């Protein structure tokens, strides 16, 4: 099976997700379900476990990631 190649933004989102937990137990991410998404011209990194969306980061124009408290419902359905 070919290895999945992650973009830099995905790796940074994973790091931010675990850093956000600050030592608290976190849900296990499903790398096969997580990844990049585009919605209405904006790019996002969506982190999922097997059954739900755990976190969504919007990629800003300058390349910075911004964790969203609320995200478009369409990103839950990818």
PyMOL commands that set and color helices and strands:
alter all, ss='L'
color gray80, all
select helices_A, chain A and resi 8-21+73-77
alter helices_A, ss='H'
color red, helices_A
select strands_A, chain A and resi 35-39+42-48+53-59+65-67
alter strands_A, ss='S'
color yellow, strands_A
deselect
rebuild
show_as cartoon
